[in-house]
Amino acid sequence: QALSEMEGMGGGGGNLQEMRVRPLTKRRVDMHGFCNPNSFQRSPYLSARGNFANMFQGSTEEGYKAYHADKYDEDKNPNGIINFGTSENKLCFDLMSKRLTQTDMDLMEPSLLQYPDWKGHLFLREEVARFLTFYCKAPAPLKAENVIVLNGCGSLFSALATVLCDPGEAVLIATPFYGGITQSIFLYGNVKLVYVCLDSKITGTNTRPFQLTVEKLEKALQDAQAEGVTIRALILLNPQNPLGDIYSLSELRDYLEFAKRHELHVIVDEIYMLSVFDESATFHSVLSMDRLPDPQRTHVMWGITKDFAVSGIRFGTLYTENQDVANAVASLCYFHGVCGPVQHKVAQLLKDRDWINQVYLRANHARLKAAHTYVTDELKTLGVPFLNRNAGFFVWIDFRKYLRTGTFEEELLLWKRFLDNKVLLSCGKAFECSEPGWFRIIFADKTHRLQLGMQRIRKVLEEREQEILAEEKEEPCQSDQDGKADSTDEVIFVSRHQEPTCANSSNLSDLIGLLQQQMRSSDWLQKNTAEQFA
């Protein structure tokens, strides 16, 4: 049904060069943002749906494929690509490999080699319930019957979209967001995304860049309904990828109350909940609330991929009190199950509370904080604005001053230039950011790779800076450039975001940091040299 909205995609793969998407789809799955159908060769061996999936995969994986074909290795390939684009924690392989090879992990009972309950083995679901009760600070013990286990959160998004929405229906999500969600819910379930577009401006009720408010949710919902789109759910990412924001309890309650008013399901992805690496930031799980506004429509996801630095082990878990939803998702676990021996290892890992608290989390948080400090200090030296957050593996960076025209085409050229200089980043378009020029960098990596990667980034930016200066000398009258500089200055936000204690509260050190950053990022001295004054 979703594919039928596109003209010229009939049987036998259709003619992708004639593909046209209805206007509303630009707010949802705008495939033209990912690729150019004119350059895609249709396969006669695939259906229209198969060709579409093939085109999607080919366009969104360009950087990832380039990285795997030319991967950096300190000894074997020192000129290879450094990957600052894939959200993986590469700081704790020593701890995890040691823990996962201890004797308690080695068990091979007959039950582990047979078909399990599709929701997951009971011993694992009980351990997950205890784990989430403790780390989510649930007010009462969570129940194993509400736990479902799948092979990763991508599978969970796909399964939930399929059981909560019919083909062609939609889910609300705030931009920028982790772009893999589009693939998860669309390719299998033909479910669309309706964007709640956030921007970096701090005005009125927006006390921080890219702030999600109920007013913005209401407007996006009303606009979609006015065009005949059925919205079934809201997706919340907490901590947020790529921003690193952590929602306060009051914000979470406001979002859940909004969903309840409109009878929307809420899918809450908390996969980075244990990757909050600074004591000044506090994570609040939806499961910590004393009372959920609509418990039958609230579904919480988590997995070990991020928090335990094991992205190669595909394990995700869903907690929902709605048994209809649980049973429907469980029926799809036939396609997305976790093998028995891995279920045993995960259960052993999650129950080792002493090791998690005393060894792993302490070391992981210290390493994340040190890596984050290194990268953000480098950005400050370069005079590059960024959001300074304390959760996840990423920094959301403002490279807008390196775009002359401020378009997504120019953003893509800058992304390719980084890749040509052997460093892979993620550009804002991949997260459906509404403003060209924002990039995400992954900092959860070893020091030598961070140093070399930042050197390569510095080289590209310095070259680009010189090019822009040369262009401006040739075209001195560029009135829009002044406006763009003002806009960039307005969103410089290098200080940590903390919930204000009152409407007019201010932090002197934050203000000083902001002023220092503006001085570093200004090109006034470059434009007004001593020679010019003379």
Secondary structure, DSSP 8 states (H G I E B T S, - for coil): --GGGSTT--GGG--GGG----GGGGGS--GGGT--GGG----TTS-HHHHHHHHHHHHHTHHHHHHHHSB-BTTTBTTSBEE-SS----S-HHHHHHHHTSGGG----GGGGS---TT--HHHHHHHHHHHHHHTT-SS---GGGEEEES-HHHHHHHHHHHH--TT-EEEEEES--THHHHHHHTTT--EEEEEE--S---TT--STT---HHHHHHHHHHHHHTT--EEEEEEESS-TTT-----HHHHHHHHHHHHHTT-EEEEE-TTTT-B--TT-----GGG-SS-S-GGGEEEEEEHHHHTT-TTS--EEEEES-HHHHHHHHHHHHHH---HHHHHHHHHHHH-HHIIIIIIHHHHHHHHHHHHHHHHHHHHHHT--EE--SBSSEEEEE-GGG-SS--HHHHHHHHHHHHHTTEE-EEGGGGT-SSTTEEEEE--S-HHHHHHHHHHHHHHHHHHHHHHHHHHHHS---HHHHHHHHHHHHH---S-----SSTT---HHHHHHHHHHHHHH--HHHHS-HHHH-
